[in-house]
Every structure is written in C-alpha cells, then in structure tokens.
Amino acid sequence: MSVQRRDEKISYDMEHDVLYIFFGKPRFGYEDEISPGIFIRKDDCTDEVIGAIVMDYQRLNKDHLANILPFKIDFERIHQNFVQ
C-alpha cells in the first residue's frame, strides 16, 4: 500500500509494521540508525536525506519520532491511508 504526494512516496508494510518514506527519484543510498529501529536513508554521494525506514511504526511514540526525524511527517495522513 502506498500514497504519492509531491516528491515523496510513503509505503506501509502492515504485516511487519514497517513504514517506508522516500523522497525524489530512486537512487543509491545508505541508512543511518538514529534511534533503535529508526533509519534515515541518505544519498551515497551527497549525504542528502532521501528517506526513512521506521520499524515497529505503530508501537512508537509519535512525538519522539517527530522530534528525531530531520523532516516533517503527517502522522494523521499516514494513519488515515495505511493504519487500520
């Protein structure tokens, strides 16, 4: 399940409770774990933030998540579109 808005693509794996957020066109990158189970994806060449992977999304404190992500995220929209 995914929804597209501007240059972001958000997908949610309900079975494994993993949220994927990607910005722009697909490109090679790497992940930095910024908190247990929360990974920021960065471009291999420029270190630009190109997305995030959030494990155990439904169990996480959304205030904590909002404070550590280097970009804004609309939790209400994600909940409406993905989480049952």
Sequence and secondary structure as in RCSB ss.txt:
>XXXX:A:sequence
MSVQRRDEKISYDMEHDVLYIFFGKPRFGYEDEISPGIFIRKDDCTDEVIGAIVMDYQRLNKDHLANILPFKIDF
ERIHQNFVQ
>XXXX:A:secstr
 EEEETTEEEEEETTTTEEEEEESS   EEEEEEETTEEEEEETTT  EEEEEEETGGGS HHHHHHHSSS   H
HHHHHHT  
